[in-house]
C-alpha cells in the first residue's frame, strides 16, 4: 500500500514539470477562462510554433459561450522572448463570439501587445502576457481583452 502511494505521488510530481496549460484574461472587465469537453477540439487552450519557428499561434475556446480568443505572430525571423505589437497586419488577435455571430479583430486604431516571457524549446513550453482592443466591423462594437496570461505546452509543425 505504501509503495502504491509513493508511486502515485511520483507520477503526479512528474506531471507538474510540464506546463499546466493555463490561460486566463478579462473580457470587458469580466474574468474569462477557457473550458472545453468536446473531443472534436484539441483542448481548452493550445499553442503552436510552426514554419521553422517563424509563426506562433495561441487559441483558447470556451465551450458554453462558444467564445474564442486567439492571437498570432507571423515573423520573418524565429519567434523569441520579447514584446510584440498586435496590429492586425502580420501580428493579429481576435475575439469571436459564435453565439452572437460577432468577430472582433485588431486593426488600425484597435491594437494590443503580446509579451513572450519564456520559450523553452526543450520542454516545448511558453509563457506570456497579452492584451488588446478589437473592433467588430459590422456593429462597430469594441471589446477590451486585458490582464491576459498563458502558460502552455506548444506543438511544432
Secondary structure by P-SEA (a helix, b strand, c coil): caaaaaaaaaaaaaaaccccbbbbbbcccbbbbbbbccccccccbbbbbcccccbbbbbbbbccccccccccccccccccbbbbbbccccccccccccccbbbbbbcccccbbbbbcccccccccccccccbbbbcccccbbbbbcccccccccccc
